[in-house]
């Protein structure tokens, strides 16, 4: 399990509120906000601004919302991704040795 019960409840609550506020084209709105956050994160990191980490957290929440928008479990998706990243990095590490 990746998320605590409380964290998963918070993500679901945020997603429900977001889907009310952005009812029309919700997924498109989430993608647009994610793009804007990436630009802002690059700008903040280039200045060594510690607020970049908060914006990165906001981006993570937008990503979890996109997973929920697809009616998937963020915990399950992240576990699949962790396994994939470990395998890919292990392969890349072996190639570099």
WOFEN-V700537 format. One record per helix or strand of 2 or more residues. SS is the DSSP state (a for helix, b for strand). FROM is the first residue (numbers start at 1). LEN is the number of residues. If there is no record, write none. Layout:
# WOFEN-V700537
ss->SS from->FROM len->LEN
ss->SS from->FROM len->LEN
This chain:
# WOFEN-V700537
ss->a from->5 len->17
ss->a from->26 len->21
ss->a from->51 len->19
ss->a from->74 len->23
